[in-house]
């Protein structure tokens, strides 16, 4: 169903952003946007919905499903591998 080896930002993409004539906040936003585009493509595929038709509800439900997998089956069962408690 989901590619567990998915990289949201490859080293090559990160290097391209580093080369750009952007401020640090702009580089951060660029990396975030690239990663978000990839995640939205994955969500669109997983929900069998064209990316342009994704709704906030579908995106939220996808995140809830992924979080539930992480809680019930461990971090390796989820797509997003971060520990949300350490982000606060």
Residue pairs with C-beta under 8 A, 6 or more apart in sequence:
1 46
2 42
2 46
2 79
3 42
4 76
4 79
6 38
6 42
6 79
8 34
8 35
8 38
8 39
9 31
9 34
9 35
9 38
13 31
13 34
14 31
17 27
17 30
17 31
17 34
18 27
20 26
20 27
20 30
22 30
40 51
40 54
40 59
41 51
42 79
43 49
43 54
43 58
43 59
43 62
44 50
44 51
44 54
46 62
47 54
47 58
47 62
49 58
63 80
66 78
66 79
66 80
67 78
67 80
67 84
69 77
69 78
70 77
70 78
70 80
75 81
75 83
